[in-house]
Amino acid sequence: MANLVTEAELLARYNYFDTASATNNNNDLLYYSEVEVIGRLSTHFDVFTVGHPTVKDLIIDMANAKAGKIKDRADNYKAVTGRIDEIKKGNEFIYTGSGTAIQPSAGDDVVWSTTMDYHPAHTMLDAEDSFVSSDRMENLEDVRDI
């Protein structure tokens, strides 16, 4: 992971973490919060390598939800995951540091592949009955000739 949020950013919003837990605990909490937020967003967005303010906000709030008091934890967690769902639906956008909005780019649950439109080279058939798509072979030859 890219460590999109620092401990200082966590402490700036929720200063009780400073006395409630040690630095290693805070860093672990941030790491696992980041993993969860990025994992939830990754179905609709490219992987984040820069801490956009919206994503940082979600990670900090997720860390607070995970570490909060038992009675508040479920409500805080639902608030963060609900906001993530709204972002994935396109009802809220992720904003960059320069104010550019990033809209969801996926969400149809189809894994894209460069070979997804061709017949597979290996199937459940016997070797003599398997073949490589002639369309794919022609396209590879066309690319090679360029």
Secondary structure, DSSP 4 states (H G I P E B T S, - for coil): ----S-HHHHHHH-TTHHHHS-HHHHHHHHHHHHHHHHHHHTTTSPPP-S--HHHHHHHHHHHHHHHS-HHHHHHHHHHHHHHHHHHHHTSS-EE-TTS-EE-----S-----TTTTS--SS-SS-GGG----HHHHHHHHHHHH-
